[in-house]
Structure formats: structure tokens, C-alpha cells
Amino acid sequence: MARRWNGWGDDSYIKEVPEHGERLIRSVIGETKALKDASLESVMAQVPESRLPQHPLVVTAAEDRVRHARGQSFPDWLAMRSGKFGVFPDGVAYPETSSQVRELLDYAVKHDVNVIPYGGGTSVAGHITPQASARPILTMDLGRMNQLMDLNEESQIATFGAGTPGPLVESQLRARGYTLGHFPQSWELSTVGGWIASRSSGQQSLRYGRIEQMFAGGRMETLQGTLDIPTIPASSAGPDIREVTMGSEGRFGIFTEVKVRVSRVAEEEKFFVVFMPDWESAKTAVRELVQNRVPMSMMRVSNAKEARAHLHLGTKESQFKLLDRYLRLMGLKDERCMLTFGVTGSKFQNKASLKQIRKTLKKHGGVGGPLANIMGSIWSHGRFKFPYLRETTWARGIAVDTLETATDWDNVDQLMNDIESALETALRSDNEDVMAFTHLSHMYSQGCSIYTTYFFRCAEDYDGTMERWRKLKHKASSVIACGRATISHQHGVGKDHAPYLMAEKGVLGMRMIKTLADDLDPQGRLNPGTLLEDSQQADVLATPVKGKAETQH
Amino acid sequence: MARRWNGWGDDSYIKEVPEHGERLIRSVIGETKALKDASLESVMAQVPESRLPQHPLVVTAAEDRVRHARGQSFPDWLAMRSGKFGVFPDGVAYPETSSQVRELLDYAVKHDVNVIPYGGGTSVAGHITPQASARPILTMDLGRMNQLMDLNEESQIATFGAGTPGPLVESQLRARGYTLGHFPQSWELSTVGGWIASRSSGQQSLRYGRIEQMFAGGRMETLQGTLDIPTIPASSAGPDIREVTMGSEGRFGIFTEVKVRVSRVAEEEKFFVVFMPDWESAKTAVRELVQNRVPMSMMRVSNAKEARAHLHLGTKESQFKLLDRYLRLMGLKDERCMLTFGVTGSKFQNKASLKQIRKTLKKHGGVGGPLANIMGSIWSHGRFKFPYLRETTWARGIAVDTLETATDWDNVDQLMNDIESALETALRSDNEDVMAFTHLSHMYSQGCSIYTTYFFRCAEDYDGTMERWRKLKHKASSVIACGRATISHQHGVGKDHAPYLMAEKGVLGMRMIKTLADDLDPQGRLNPGTLLEDSQQADVLATPVKGKAETQH
């Protein structure tokens, strides 16, 4: 696959948007006009001379530096499309071993260089975006450390190079009959080391767990030496070092080899889509299923707005009309919600699970029928394709972004409504309407994640479009930070979420993270600005929200 | 219940040891002679004058100080039985609210006092044993903070005072139809705050998880202020502060209110005991069940030595003979192992689980029959009574202790054999034989815990007995520390395990924990000597084992 230099994924793949889908979006946000893209050549021409001293592992060619300058956040997108990158790394290294990573860290200390670890470059929160710095910046691309180094079948532990991307994780394991089962939407590109460093969660977390449940140990190279975390199934011996390194986003060190808990490939896996009469019945059904511990591999509930948008964006108009007629016939009208779920396991257990699931869904008025299978299978085939949508709508002047959080069940409705309404009204002063819709996914007995997609109209120019996004992001993030929720359930903090982190961690929690970072990296050389706001932090967002969860004595 | 001042649990309960059980122990360790117990009065007479300045919440009466001076580790036991306590706390406080805890911490700073948090006093690793100190020592007993403060049924989160012991946790929840499901063997006395501070695991962790999976958030009072951890189902926003505080064993602060994830009481719960032909078949069966994710609430495999000992210690001789004859008839001879397991859930799911379990056990030669139910029910009725055994054997000059660890499946046999043989041979230079046996419990896809019980003969006097224990503990702990395992799967570090912690955490991991402790408690006022070896540390054990898992650059 040839990777898009200025957008998502495979250059040759295009996700079509059906006309009635585009009409639906325009019915909310109005007519749009596309902005002009910059060319790769014009961006390469801007790349300044590298400030890095020579090293055999360090490449300073312009294209490498352009291709490692940005992730996939909306500001990253605007930078790539406008060609206004601002800052480029001074060079890119492609280490192949832990000892080369060590060598590069030693080089960084010796020559006073900052280091940004780079996995798949899929961050949607600005993790790998360099900020202006008096020190030269080296981006360390771990993509050549992509091998299954060991598979212990008895203990079901696999050792991977940290830069192994999703498809190479699965293909190497499946050749031996195993799976990791970690499928974030970014799976085609994101890497196992990145998943760990930013605490990722995959679509089938209900069976396989979050990356926290998979990460068993491994090696992190820090500026103070190598941290080897042994694999132990569980321990009561003090604070968990694994849990301290997960989510450290390159601030404490760089993962080079990681050991993950794997499973035998399941005998059977099935996905289904069922429609529920309304929001309350849909939400209650999934809550009951997860709180009753019915073995399943995923559940997702699209609210009425998302159900409508997905059916418009994912089907031909004629198909949609047929489905709509059928559902109305069954009594499901405009309030209907869409429940996607999966079972993964032995045929015997899946059958037992499906019996329990059907009983619960029936109780709450679910309508599935023969369509449930077909639509489930469509979902599973398109599950990694959503990010390509931005490419298609962008060409029509429609900007799209998503945001996500997690909260307890008793707060789900309030928070979801607050987020959607914050987005819908954020641009009212500009007379702009925003289209927002939401699904719940990643179900826990305590609560779930809330994932909201929003479309808005590009402004006349890039700066205006960025300004619109800033308003949207800040308003929604403030609602989250003040709303008993996490600033990110599955995408990490990066630079975009750093101003809102204190509301979750508290003054003392922030202090604990900062204390560790300062001890391991006293000169602030590793991924500055990410996770913790540093003085140099680029002004990505407006006023930070400070936490109220804490009282200092 | 009146609590024993110098041993385990309820003063009125006596666990009988059948004669053929005692014979079995003596057949290994030889004839024994009991040591003389000290009286409470004689110990109270030793208590020195308190060095604490007056405070309305601080009690300095001798009996309070005696009853809070020791936990339940073997050295604690010897101290309580010999009356040689060494150090007593200078006073005990019984705060009833978070703000009283804060007030006491302020008092500690103002008057240069050390503070030991005390939950149920059930530590088996020296967590709450005060060490000699120039500063006065205040033990803070949280036992009056024992109320269910809130139950959110929708999000299934309960808020408890940190000092709530197991029975009060469950009775308050069950009155509302809920359970926490955390049942460590110490359940009758240990507290929810203690479980969190020392990363406890309960017997039904296979269904309910370890305390790490239950702890959702709460309040810790530190010397730098209050740390309020919000409840969020899951977060990718940076290192997990919950996981940093769990296992901090009083070094970072004192939990006052804790929020835990609870479940509806299950429709049905059943326990079974099945016999397996040998170790390999038993171990493989449980590994297959857990790796295939069959929903169960517990599994425990006693090796042949433990199966034999348990049947001798837990049944009358006539019962044992009948059972033995039946099992031999079924082809299970001396190599037979005992598998105890439970299912908890809906009747429908339990039935499905039992079908899968029976298939697996049959494949591996398991023998259950009508006895499986009866013996399972006996296990569940006696599940919290094992700790009382020490009282009974002690009166006959037989010392007993246990130790536990966890490791990956591929290392289980090696480590179990090494631990047993380390114990069996540790006293050879004294011409003493030791009886050791083991079970596996707390099954994970990656591995399991290994729990070994050992009996040895009391020496002529207390000092000699302590010396024997030191040798045993050090030898087994060294085997664990060098054996790809944790120094504790479920009992924490305390003072007894602190010398062995570096092998698991590494130089950098230890540094991270120490950095946090120094930042939050720069004067080392909170529970010194626990978790981290401090300079003042009493010389409980011999030479510490330093880690090899780490290389310093």
C-alpha cells in the first residue's frame, strides 16, 4: 500500500459518500466550498536545513521529515492540506533494534536533541507533532521493529517489536493460530507500541480487554537506562510499573519490545445489527448485557441521529428506503437506534450467549430478523474504513472530526446531550450549524465510552476553518472536563487534550506524573508538550480548564 | 465476636485438627513440643510511656497499643506469643471521617510523628508493624469508617469508608441485592481500604477480578493534600493514578473513602471438588479452561501433597478411608490432585459453563461424581477458616506459615518444585525436616498464583523458632525473586518482602516508586520501612536479593 502523505491510509482507497448521505449533511450545515490542497512538492520546498549533527541512523531528507511531521488530528489535517506545517522534525531515524534506540538516545543527550517517538503516525491528539524548539528535533520511527520475536504458546505471550502495526501483529500471530484481538479503528496503521504508550482500546475490548489487559511487560529505553518489565500474571507487590508506563506517551521513555497476552483464534465470530425502538431501550439493553456479564466481544449503540446518518452514509438510497419501510412497518420510527454487537468464542458458548442476548433484546423491543446478520457482516467488513471518510467529504468542503470520552452509566445521557449540544451550538456566533451524532461503545459494568462525530462547513480559508475547529474542540472538551468524564477513553492526551487533563487527574495526580517525568527526563527532552503542558507548548487551544476535583491543603 | 489479641480471628472459634492429620505432619517433621505463651497482662506491663502529645482523637492506653502493634505475619505471631513485641505504637487514633484523618495528619506534621495506617490488622508481611524510631508513632485505625456511604445502582458503584471489613461490606450490599465479590481468606477481618492499599485478590477473582478491577476511585489523604480519584470506567488519559495508589501500602497517603464496582447478587453459585489423575492433567485442565474463557468464579488445584494433607486435615479418618478407597477404585492413586472450582451467575450461564467444564475435565481424566457437590459445599463453608489452623497446631509445637507468588504457565512447575524443595531442605543443617505442599489458584490466561503451605517444628525457644522461619522465608523468597515471579500475588510487600522487591520492579521501577514517595512524603513519615526499605529498617531478614532484570546506563 502506498500511504497518503497528507491524509489517512492507503492512497488508492476511496470511501464513496452516497448522494443522499451528502444531502443529509448539507441539509444541516448548508452548501460548502472546498479549500485548495497544497502539493507535496511545495511542502518539501519549505523544509529548512536540518540542525541535527550527522549520525548513520539519522535521515534528514525533506520527504522523510514531511511525512513524520504530523499525525491525524484535525489541526494536523489542516496543516497537511494547507501546507502550513509550521515545524518539521530536523531528522528521522529508523532504528531496527533496542540497542539502536539506546544509541540514538545517547546521541540525543550528547548533542542536546529532543526526541519524538513515532509508531504509525495515527495520533488524533497531536502526540507526534513537533513544537518549535531551540533544540533540534529527532523523530524516531519504530516502524522497522515490526517482528514477532517470540511466541510462548503455553503462557500465551507474544513478544513484538514496538513498531509492529495491526496487520503485521495479526498476520504473524494467525500464522500460528493466535490473535491479539486488538482492533482500534486505526488498526491498519497504528502500532502495538503506540497502543501501549497511549492506552488504546480496540473494538472488541469486551472480549479481549483494553491494551492495559493485554500488555504483559517489555522493554522501555529511558534516559536513565533500560526499564525491563517482567511478565507476571498479576502482582500485589507495590504500585504497578506497567500501569505507570502505559499512557506515558513518550515522556518517560520509548518502548522497543513489548510482550502482549494473546489468545487462540476463536472457533467462531459473528456480528449483528439490531434496531431498538428508542434510546432508553437501547441503552438499557446494553447495560443489562454487560452488567450480567454475558460473554460478547463488542457492543455499540448508535443514537437515533447516528443511526440515521450511518444508514444514509453507508447504503444506497434505494437500500435505505427499503430498510426504512421495513423498520417502520415493525413499529420503529424516527427514534429508532442501532445496536451493533458481536460474539466471539466457541460455537457452544456463542450459542449460549446469543440465547441470552436475544432474550434481553426482545425484552427491550429489538428488531433484527434476517437483516441482523447481513448488516453485521457489512459492519465488520467496513470497520476500519471510517477514517477514509474525511478524505471524501474534504474534497467537498465538508470538515469532519470525532471526539470521545467515557463516563459512568448514570451520567451517560446528560454528558452525551451536553457534548452534542455544545458542538451543535459552538459556531452559532458565526451563523454556522454543526451536525453531530453519537454512539456508545466499549461497555463496562460501570459505564461506557461516548463517541461523537461532527460535520461542519469549511470556512473561506484555512485559518478560518482552524478557528471553527478550535471553538468546537474547546467547547466540547470543556463539557467533558467538567462532566465527570475522561478527556479521552481511547486516543490519549497528546497536545490537544493536555490542557484538560487536570480536571481528571487532579492537582496531585498531575504532580505525580510530572514528578516522574522530571526524574526520568530532567531536561524535558522526550516528546515535550505531549501529555504534560510544557512552557513551550504551542497554543493549540484556548483557555485551559483547571480541575475542581482536587483541594490542596 | 471477641477478637484474639495474640492470634487469628474470633476468640471462641477453634479449628480442630483430626488425629490422622496431626500424625501425617509428625511423620514428616517429627515429635514436637509447644512453646509457652505470654499473657496479655505481661505484655501490657511492658508498654512504655507514650511520646505523643495529647490530642482528643489519640488514645494512649496500653491495651490499644498492644492490640495495634502487630499483624499476622509469622514474626508478628512469634512476637505476640512470646510477648517480645519490641516496639509499640505510641498511640492509636480511631478517626471517623476523612477530615479527622486530615486533622491527624496535620497533627503528625506539627509534632513530628510517624503514622501507620491500620485496617483489619491482617497483614502477613509486616505492613503495620512499627519499627524503632526517634519519632513517636501513631497508628491510625480506620475501623470506625465502616459504612456504605452511597450505592449507585445504575453505575453499580458503592462508596465505603476505607475501614469497612469484609462482612460489613457484604452485609450492607446484600441488603440492597448487591455484592462486591471480594473474598480473600482474611475476609472476616480485612478491610476494603487495606485490600486496595495492598492490592488484594479474593478467592473468586476469576469472576469478580482482583481489587484492581473493583477499585473505581476514591479519596486518599496525603501530606500534600487530598487526592480525589474520580470514577471513570476506563481512560486513555495518561498513566493511571488509581494504579499508582494501589499497592502504595500507606507510603503515599491514607485511603479514607473508596468507591468499588459491585454486581447484583448472582442467581446461583455452586462449588465442586473433582479429583484429577495427576499433576499434569490437573494443571492442563485448568489452563485450558481459563485460556478458553469459560465463565467460572474460581479454580484451585491442589498438588498431590496438598490433596493428601487437606484430606487428612479436613476429614475424619473414617471418611478419608472411604474416599481414598473410592478414588483408588476409580484408578486415582497417590499422584491424584484435587481441583476445586465454582460457577457463579445466572442458572442458564452456569449450566452452559458446567457443560464446558465437564467436557474438559473428562478429557483429562477427572473423577467427580456425587461427591463433587458435597465436597464443594464443604470447601465453601470452611473457606475462611484455614487461618485458625495456626492456633491449633501452635498449641502442639507445630509452626505453620504460607507463602505465595504468581508466574507464567511455562514456569509454574519449575517454580513450584523449587519453592517446595527450598522449604523442605532449608533446615537440613539443623537436621530438621519441613512439610510443604502447594496449590495453584487465581487462574489467568498467562499464568496463575502458587500458594505453598509449610509446617516445621518449633525450636527449643522463640529465638530458635524465629531463626528457623528466617531461613525458610529467605530461601523461598530468594527462589521466587530469582524465578520470574512476583514476591507476592495477593499479600503485598510490607516489611518482610521489601528486600526482594527490586528483582521484580528493577532499579528504575524502584526509583519511580521512591521518587513518588519522596515527593509526597519528603520526611518519610508515612509507614516507614513498608514497601521500600528505609535506612531504619529492622533487620527482619538476611541478605537482600538485588534485581538482575535491570541494566543501568
Interface residues (C-beta under 8 A of the other chain):
Chain A: R102 D106 N152 E154 S155 Q156 I157 S198 R199 S200 S201 R207 R210 E212 A216 T222 Q224 G225 T226 L227 D228 I229 P230 T231 I232 P233 A234 S235 S236 A237 G238 P239 D240 I241 E243 V244 T245 M246 G247 S248 E249 R261 S263 R264 R287 Q291 N292 R293 V294 P295 G345 S346 F348 Q349 A352 K355 Q356 A406 T407 D408 W409 D410 N411 H442 Y444 S445 Q446 G447 C448 S449 R484 A485 T486 I487 S488 H489 Q490 H491 G492 V493 H497 L501 E504 K505 G506 V507 L508 G509 R511 M512 I513 T515 L516 D519 L520 L531 A549 E550 T551 Q552 H553
Chain B: R102 D106 N152 E154 S155 Q156 I157 S198 R199 S200 S201 R207 R210 E212 A216 T222 Q224 G225 T226 L227 D228 I229 P230 T231 I232 P233 A234 S235 S236 A237 G238 P239 D240 I241 E243 V244 T245 M246 G247 S248 E249 R261 S263 R264 R287 Q291 N292 R293 V294 P295 G345 S346 F348 Q349 A352 K355 Q356 A406 T407 D408 W409 D410 N411 H442 Y444 S445 Q446 G447 C448 S449 R484 A485 T486 I487 S488 H489 Q490 H491 G492 V493 H497 L501 E504 K505 G506 V507 L508 G509 R511 M512 I513 T515 L516 D519 L520 L531 A549 E550 T551 Q552 H553
